[in-house]
Amino acid sequence: MTETTPGWLSTDELHTARTQVPILYVEAVPVRVDDSGEVTSIGLLLRIGADGTISRTLVSGRVLHHERIRDALLRHLEKDLGPVALPRIPASLQPFTVAEYFPTAGITPYHDPRQHAVSLAYIVPVTGDCRPRQDALDLVWLSPQEAASPAVQGEMPGGHGVLLRQALAHVGHIY
C-alpha cells in the first residue's frame, strides 16, 4: 500500500537516510525593512543546543516529501516566529545562496555532524508580531552592524555566521 499522507520519516528512518543521501533544507534570514525596502534589522533566534549551549541561529528546517519550497519556508517561519509573523515570501524562489553542510568539518564553511545537507537560503521580510515557538528561547532583532559583529558571528554554530554575512552582503550591508 502506498503512503499518500505528506510527511517525513520516522526517527530511525531519518537517521538511516542521513547516512546515505543529502537532505534538502530551507533557511530563512528574517528581516525588517523600511518603506524604501532597506533592511533595518535582522532577526536571530536564541536556542539551546543538545549539549546545553545557547547559540544564535536562523530559521531552518527540512523540506518534506511532496512539499513545495514556498510551503516549507512558510511552515518553518511560522514554527519558529509564530503564526502572526506575516512573512513575505520572495516572488522569485531563487535563493541568495546554497549552503552545503557536510558531516566532516572543513570541506565548506558549513558543518552539521549529523548529515550531508543542502540548504536553500532566503532573506524574508516579516511585518507582523514575532513570538518564537518550539525550541527557540527568544528572537532578538539586531541592526545589520550588530549582526555583522565578530561577537554575534562567534555565537552562531555550524556556519550560520557565514550564511548571515552572505545575507548581509546580498542586501548591501558589507562590513
Residue pairs with C-beta under 8 A, 6 or more apart in sequence:
6 64
6 65
6 66
6 67
7 64
7 65
8 14
8 62
8 64
8 65
9 17
17 23
18 114
18 115
18 116
19 115
21 116
22 115
22 116
22 117
22 118
23 62
23 115
23 116
23 117
23 118
24 62
24 63
24 117
24 118
24 119
24 120
25 60
25 61
25 62
25 63
25 101
25 117
25 118
25 119
25 120
26 60
26 61
26 63
26 69
26 72
26 73
26 76
26 119
26 120
26 121
26 122
27 58
27 59
27 60
27 99
27 119
27 120
27 121
27 122
27 163
28 58
28 59
28 60
28 73
28 76
28 77
28 87
28 121
28 122
28 123
28 124
29 42
29 43
29 58
29 59
29 121
29 122
29 123
29 124
29 163
29 164
29 167
30 42
30 43
30 58
30 59
30 77
30 81
30 85
30 87
30 124
30 125
30 126
30 130
30 139
31 39
31 40
31 41
31 42
31 43
31 123
31 124
31 125
31 126
31 171
32 39
32 40
32 41
32 43
32 125
32 126
32 127
32 141
33 39
33 40
33 125
34 40
39 123
39 144
39 171
39 172
39 173
40 143
40 144
41 141
41 142
41 143
41 144
42 141
42 142
42 143
42 144
42 147
42 164
42 167
42 168
43 81
43 126
43 130
43 139
43 140
43 141
44 56
44 57
44 58
44 139
44 140
44 142
44 147
44 152
44 156
44 164
45 56
45 57
45 58
45 59
45 80
45 132
45 136
45 137
45 138
45 139
45 140
46 54
46 55
46 56
46 57
46 136
46 137
46 138
46 139
46 140
47 54
47 55
47 56
47 57
47 135
47 136
47 137
48 54
48 135
48 137
49 55
49 157
54 137
55 155
55 156
55 157
56 140
56 152
56 155
56 156
56 160
57 156
57 157
57 160
58 160
58 163
58 164
59 76
59 77
59 80
59 81
59 124
60 76
60 119
61 72
61 75
61 76
61 79
61 80
62 72
63 69
63 72
64 72
67 75
69 93
69 120
70 89
70 93
73 87
73 89
73 122
73 124
74 87
74 89
77 85
77 87
77 124
77 126
78 85
78 87
79 133
79 134
80 132
80 133
80 134
80 136
80 139
81 87
81 126
81 130
81 131
81 132
81 133
81 139
82 128
82 129
82 130
82 131
82 132
82 133
84 128
84 129
84 131
85 126
85 128
85 129
85 130
86 126
86 127
86 128
87 124
87 125
87 126
88 124
88 125
88 126
88 127
89 122
89 124
90 122
90 123
90 124
95 120
95 121
95 122
96 121
96 122
96 123
96 166
96 167
96 170
97 121
97 163
97 166
97 167
97 170
98 118
98 119
98 120
98 121
99 108
99 110
99 118
99 119
99 121
99 159
99 163
100 107
100 108
100 110
100 116
100 117
100 118
100 119
101 108
101 110
101 111
101 112
101 115
101 116
101 117
101 118
101 119
101 158
101 159
102 108
102 110
102 111
102 112
102 116
103 111
103 112
103 113
103 114
103 115
103 116
104 111
105 111
108 159
109 159
109 162
110 119
110 158
110 159
110 162
110 163
111 158
111 159
112 158
121 163
121 166
121 167
123 167
123 170
123 171
130 139
131 139
132 138
132 139
142 152
144 168
144 171
144 173
144 175
145 173
145 175
146 152
147 164
147 168
148 164
148 165
148 168
148 173
148 175
152 161
152 164
153 161
153 164
153 165
154 161
155 161
156 164
168 174
168 175
